[in-house]
C-alpha cells in the first residue's frame, strides 16, 4: 500500500502530531503511532492504515522510536528529573534561566 504523504501532512495542518512544531512536507517524517515491531499483537490490522500514521518532526520520531505512545509519554515526563543530574542545567536553574513547570505531557494531536 502506497502511503499518501500529503494526506498525512494535512492530518494536523502541517504540524508534528506530538510536539506541535511546524513541519515542511519535505522534512516531515511519518511515524507509526502503534509501532511496526508490535504488529504481531494485532496481525490482522494493517499497520500502514491512515489512522496509525502520524506526521512527525525528526526529533520526536527519533526519540519515540519503537515505543508505544504511553511508554514514550512516561519517558518524556521523566526528562526534567534526568536533567536535574546535569550540572549545567542545575546552574541555569539557580540563575533563573530555566523555570520548571509541573505539567503533564499532552501531545499536539490530543489538543488538536
Helices and strands as residue ranges (DSSP letters): H 5-10, E 29-32, G 36-42, G 50-52, E 53-56, H 58-64, H 69-77, H 79-83, H 87-94, H 108-111
